[in-house]
Amino acid sequence: MSYRKKDKFIINGGNKLYGTIKVQTSKNATLPIMSASLLTTESVKINSCPDILDVQNMIKILKKLGAKVERIGDDYVINNSQIDDICLDYNLCKTMRSSIFLLGSILARFKTMSLTMPGGCKIGERPIDIHIDAFKRLGVKVVELDDFIFFNAEHAKANKIKLKIPSVGATENIVQFASTLKGKTTIYNAAREPEVVDLCNFLIKMGANIKGAGTNKITIFGVDRLKGVEYRPIPDRIVLGTLLIATAICGGVIQINNAILNQNEKLIDILLRMGCQINIKNDIITISRETPLKSIKSVSTGYFPDFPTDLQSLMLTLSCIVKGKTQINEKIFENRFLIVDELKKMGAKIQIIDNHTAIVEGVHKLSANKIKALDLRGGASLVLAGLAAEGRTIIENVHFIDRGYCHLESMLASLGADIKRI
Ligand code: UD1
């Protein structure tokens, strides 16, 4: 499907949601797995890839490097045997932070690489010092010059690494790099997110020897070579969370298939406390919201298994229509309250205390307005605000939302929301 930069959403709020929907495959699992396909010269088949802008851009980057990519339905077959040019397309990298994940696999295979500072959502400074420090610990030479960073891994050596923060991206980079690095590499304070575990499972299927994925100590015993495999990444826990919160906001009853419960326990607990009814059977979650919601006073984001930062702005929108005050603490990123001014245009009452704290006072109804998405998850939150508002909301800049959701408007319209793309 093609997405156009000038697309907008038009929403007539007020409808309840009813129906059944399947969760798309995880963006944050698929992207590093696509990057890790570079670690083998054999073909890798990735099943059910989400048709989102970030995946389309990652495929463009791989093709520019020389990858042969075939799309069969929703599956991609990637063969990187012909790659000889390791010059990354800087314009594409600037649009997507995931380009940083290419560092581990490219350095493992080609030993040298240069980068410009990677892009992505403007949610805080998002430095890459933890990645750089970790590579240095593994003997990679790093030279920073103006906007460029040069890496040379010719004399790299396995080692112990302690991350100062359990960074998802840094853990994923090191796991990729160390998979074929001779010796034993240990990552302490590793990220435990399900997407890190999924990347490790993919690498293990390729022949890597990795222990401890999902804990804060991951050990990688380097192997000589990795082989081509077929792999299905996990469902997207943030899209699942978006659908659950959408139902809490709009009311109604929806059944969500392809949902993994233990990835969203914190959110489910919050929604139950707010008064939603939730039933779980295997990978099917049914949620209904019939009565007004109760305030849960405060929500704090944190590293997995705590409440995910990627659902924070959706929670902010939900709090806008719940009676009473809710304090939102954002502990992972600064500057992740970008949507507050847009929500205020819709009548929301939100006070920003500092870069990490906002206090929301629920209003009876939000009112429709013309607003702009400014980042991926914030953009999705504005869509949910539009569904809750009285009247006709217009959302511009939906290309931010298209980075991570497979046509969010079609998903919601299939559940009865009045939303269309123009
Ligand atoms: C990944 C996810 C993103 C999610 C985030 C946290 C992908 C493609 N993106 O992003 O959706 O919101 O995890 O769950 O998987 N930090 C540094 N220096 C670094 C790296 C990170 O200070 O070198 C800081 C960041 O600014 C942030 C915190 O560490 O405050 C966590 O970032 P990190 O876990 O690395 O997030 P990403 O991997 O970029």
Boltz pocket constraint, residues with backbone or C-beta under 6 A from the ligand:
constraints:
  - pocket:
      binder: B
      contacts: [[A, 27], [A, 28], [A, 31], [A, 97], [A, 98], [A, 124], [A, 125], [A, 126], [A, 127], [A, 128], [A, 129], [A, 130], [A, 131], [A, 132], [A, 165], [A, 166], [A, 167], [A, 168], [A, 169], [A, 170], [A, 191], [A, 193], [A, 195], [A, 309], [A, 310], [A, 331], [A, 332], [A, 333], [A, 334]]
      max_distance: 6.0
